[in-house]
């Protein structure tokens, strides 16, 4: 098996350059490997000043300038492409709608699916490029028959395969991840950037959600959806507090509940259920968060879909660990049973299945099965 970047012929590569150190080093490595590389920065806001300033986001004016300077040092052409409308529709509006419906979305995963490997890749192919290159830490392995598999990065501490689990076989065929086989620390990546003369070598990593300028997700949603006072109830349906919008909560949340009095047993309470229909949030003990199974929708397979049930490991959050599951595609759904109960599983999240290091596919969680059902009838 060979890693994707090792090709028998140079490729025309479009390198997505966010303005950060990872994408800059990835573009530099692709160029050094002999590929014909063009850099592109995605303008994702019609008003970039509304996005996070400084170096904490990935879509600011400063980021665009940093990406251009990196391309100049590497010696590759550079362009800025305006994908603000697509980003607003496919990522921002989806994010708001999911929270309004009581679900917990992952905007970075949606951006990879809809923007970087749909809108960007489609445009790249139409212009005659062979592949899109990004700074993600994941690995593509080419099999003897020419088919490709998506695998975890060689360094599990930096692995980002979870947010790439939405890529299908066609998209994998046109993707390059030059950092995926790097067994180095982030400090060594920064040192490499410095050796290459890239000014982004010491730039902080991006964090939080790029389109929420101040990092206040609840405030952002309140502006979009308006405040809507509702009840916080316990498992019996007894009112224990109020809130200003059910969209401000996620399953498993403990902090910020503003419940006036402690539970009868004196233990912390967690968000167990969010009902957007009657704007009610149900809270209860940690044990009530135990999930034994789930149903997920819109499965996307990184290759051929499984023909029947199988045993896999699953990841439920971008920075979460693995858990063993039994999963089976049924119609347009994925039915999953956990070997051991897990907590904090929320509709709207993605579940990504793995066979050892290989990414099998992903799906969006629609409903869960609790070991201890929520009994509130609010």
N, C-alpha and C positions, 0 to 999 in steps of 0.2 A: 504494500500500500504506500502511496505517496501523498504528501501534503499538497494541497491545491496550488500554492504559490510556485512550486517547482513545475514549470511548463517546458515543453519542447520548443515552443516558439514564443517570441515576445507578444504581449497582448496590448491592445488599446484599453487603458484602464482609466476610469473616472474615479478619482479619490475624493470622497466626501471629507472635507476638512472643517471641523467644527470650530477651530481656533484653539484647541487644546493640544497637550503634548502627545497623547496617544495617536490621534489621527495624523498629526504631523510626522511622527516617526514611521507610522504605517505607510504614508505616502512616500517618504524618503526610501524606505526599504523596497517598495514596489519599483521605484525608479532605479535603485541600485541593482535590482534583479534583472534589469534590462528591458522592462516594460515601457511602453510609450504612455506616460502618465500625464493627465490633466487634472488640476485641482479645482474643486468647486465648493463654495460655501453656500449653504441654503439659508436664504432670507425667509424666516418663518413668521414675521410679524409685519403688518403694514405700517406699524409705528414702533420701531425697535426700541425707542426710549421707554416704552411701556414694559419691556422685559427687564430682567434683572440686570443691574449695572454692576461693574466690577468684574471679577473673574469667577463668579460662582455659577453662572448659567452656561448656556452653550449657543445662544442665539442673539447676543448683543452686538452693538456696533463695534465695541472693542474686540469681540471675538472675530468678526469679519476682517478687521484690520490685522489681527494676529495671524489669521489664516493666510492672508495675502502675503505678509512678510515671510512666513514659512515657505510658501510656494516659491517666492523669489529666491530664497536661499537654496532650496532644492534645485531650482532651475527648471521649473515646469510652468506651463501656461496656467492661468487662474481666472475663474469667472465666479460671479455671484448669480445664483438663480433664484428667482422669486417664486416661492411655493407657499406664500402666506395664505392664499385662499384655501388651498387644499389642506394646509395644516389647521386652519381654523375649523373647517368643516369636519375633517376626519379625526382630529385629535382633541382640540379644545371643546367643540360642541359635544363630541362623544363623551368627554370627561364630565361635563356638566350634566348631560342627560343620564349618565349612569348613576351619579350621586343622587340625582333627583328621584331615580327609581329605587333607591335604597341599596345600590350595589357599590362595590369598591373597585374602580378601574385602575389599570396601570398605564399611564399615558406614554411612558418610554417604550413599552412593548408595542403599543398602538402606533407610535411614530415609526418604529422599525418596520412594522408591517405595511402601513399605508403610505408612508413618505419615503423612507430611505430605500426600501426594497419593492416598492410599487411605483409611485410617481417618479422617483429619481431613476430607478432602474429602467423603467419603460422608456423614459426620455433618453437615457444613455444608449440603449439598444437602438432606438430610432435614429440616433446620430452616428451609429457605426461603432460604438464602443463594445468591447467584448465582456467587460466586467466592471463592477463597482467595488471599490476598496474602502474599508472603514477601519477604525482603530479598535474594534471590539476584540476582546480576549475570548476567542473561540477558535476551533480548528475544523477545517474541512479535509476529509480524507477521500482520496480518489481510489476506487476499487479497480481491479484488473479489467472489468468489463466497461470501464469508463463512467459508471454511476458514482455518485458522491454521497457522502454521509457527513452530517454535522456532529461534531464531538465537543466535549468539554475542553477548555484550554488546558495546556500541559500544567499550568500553575493554577490549582484549584482556588487559591486565595484571590485570584483576579478573574476567575471564570465568569463570563457574561452570556453563556449559552441560553440561560433562562429567557432573556428578553429577545433571543433570536429563534425561539422555538416555534414562532409563527411562520417561518420561511418554508416554502414548499420546494419541491424537487427542481422546478424551473428556476426559481430564484437562487437556489444553492449553486446551480450550474454557472451562474454569472456573478459569484461573490468571491472576494478575496479578503482574508483576515491575516495580514502578515505578522501580527503580534501573538497569534494563537498558540504557536509552538515555542514561545519564549519562556524558558525556565529562569527568569530573572525577577528581581524585585522592582517595584515602581521606582525606587531610587536609581536603579541601574538603567531603566528606560529614560529617566531624566538625565542621567549622565551621558547616555548615548545622544540624546537631543542636544546636550551642550557640546559634545564633540563635533556634532554636525553643524554647529553654529546656529541652532534654532533658538530664538529668543523666548519661546514658550517653555523652555526646559524647567523653569522654576514656577510656572503658573499653577495655582491651586487647581485641584480637580473640581469638576462641576458637581453640584449637589442640588437636591430639591427639584422642583418642577419649574422648567425654564419660563413658562408663560405666566407664572404667578410671581410678580415682581418683588413683593416683600416677603414671600415665603409663607404668607397667612392663607392657607387653603380654605379655612372656614370663612374668613372675611371675603375671599374671592367668590365663593359660592353664594354667600349672603347677598353680595351686590348683583349677582346674576339671577338668583332665584327669589330674593326677598326674604325677610325674616318671617317665620311662621311658627308662633308659639304652640307647643304641644306638650303632652304628658310623658313623663318617664314613669314607668310602672314596674313592679316586681313580677315574679312568675305567677303570682295569684291574681294579678290585675290591679293590685292596690297602688294608687298614685304615691310616688315617693319624691317627685320633683317635677320640674318643667324644663323645657329647652326652647331655643329660638329657631329650630329647624332640624328635622330629622336627618337631613343631608349632611349635617356636621358630625355624624358619628360613623364609626366602623365597627364591625363585629370583633369582639375581643378587646375593645377599648376599655381602659380602666381610669385614666386621668381625664379631668375636665368634665366629669358627670354632674357636678354641683348638686349632689343629693344631700338634702338637709339633715338626715339622721342616718346612723349606721345600721347595717343589717342586724337581724336578731342575734346571729351568731358572732357578730363583731368582725367578721371577715370582709375583705374587699368585694365589691360587686363589679361586674363587667357587662358590657353591652352584649346581649344575647340575640336580639332581633331588632330589625328596623322595619317599620311598616309605613311606607309613604302614603298609603291610602288614607289612614286616619292620623298620620303624623305622630305616631307613637313609637317610643323607644322602650324596649323591655330589657331590664337588667337582672342579674342573678349571680350565683356563685361560679367560681372558675370551673368546677366539675361539670356544669351544664354546658360548657363550651366544647366538650369532647365530641368529636365527629368520627363516626365509624365508616361513613361512605358518602359519595356524592354523585350527582349527575352533572355532566358538563356538555355544553353545546358548541357548535361551530368548530369541530375538530379540524386541525390542519396538520398534515403529515409530512415529515421531512423525508420523503421517499414513499415507498409502497405502504398503504395502510395495513395494519395488522388484520389477519383473516379471522381471528377469533380471540378468545380470552388469553391473557398472558400475565406473567408476574414481572413487574418492573419496579424501579424506584421512581419516586415522584418528588418534584420540587414545587412548592406552593407560593413562594415569594422570591423576589430577586436576590435577596441575601439570606434566604432560608436554607435549612439543611434538607437532606433527603429522607424519605420514609418509604418503606416497602408497601406496594399496593398490588392488587389484582385488578386489571382493567380490561374492558371489552367494548369494542365499538358496536352499538346497536342502532341501526338506522343512521340518523344524523346526530346521534348522541354518543357520549362516552360514559359508561357506567363504571364506577371505581369503588372498591372496597379496601379499607386500610387494614393492614395486619395488626397494627396497634392504633388506638384512638389518637387523633391529633387535635390541637386547639387553634382557635382563631381563624378558622376557614370561612371566608366570606364570599357570597355570590358576587360575580364580577371579576374576581381574581382569575388568573390563569393557572392551570395545572399543566406542568410539562413533564412528560414521561421519558425515562432514560432506560436503556439497556446497557448496563455498565457505563461507559462514558458517552455512548452514542445517544443523540437526541432522537427519540422516536416520533414525537409530535406534541402538540399542545391543544388545549381546548379551554373554553371559558366556563367557569363554574356557574351553574344555574341554580342548584339547590343542594342541600346537605342533609344527611341523616344523622341525627343526634343520638348518642347513647342514652341521654336523659332529655327527653323532649321538652321544649319550652311550653309551659302549660297556660300561659296568659291568654285570655280570650279578648284582649283589648280591641 
